[in-house]
Amino acid sequence: MAGKKRSDTRLASVPEVLNILEDRKKDSEFGYEQTLAYEYATKFSQVKESDAKKMVKELEELGLEEKLALKMVEIMPDNASLVKLVLAMDKNRQPTDDDTVGKILGVVKSYSN
């Protein structure tokens, strides 16, 4: 599969990646990259795929772009400082007020285990 161009790429949450890789693991052996991706997804998948989708939707409703919402699912920040660090990943994003950071943190905490 290496070197083939894909036109159907999209962003995915870590829990979604884990489910995809678990399905593929049943059919064939993993190569090096897939093994690394599977190990990463196993370690860092903190919520179920269905919860991750709901969380991304709620975060997008608060004004986050999909990539930042997915990063929030991956990191699951537990304080306002971490939320601000994730938001700072987007260089084009305007500074976020404390009220919005609090709402984002509330969404994340509602899905935390």
Buried (B, 14 or more C-beta within 10 A) or exposed (E): EEEEEEEEEEEBBBBBBBBBBEEEEEEEEBEEEBEEBBEBBEEBBBBBBEBBBBBBEBBBEBEBBBEBBBBBBBBBBEEEEBBBEBBEEEEEEEEBEEEBBEBBBEBBEEBEE
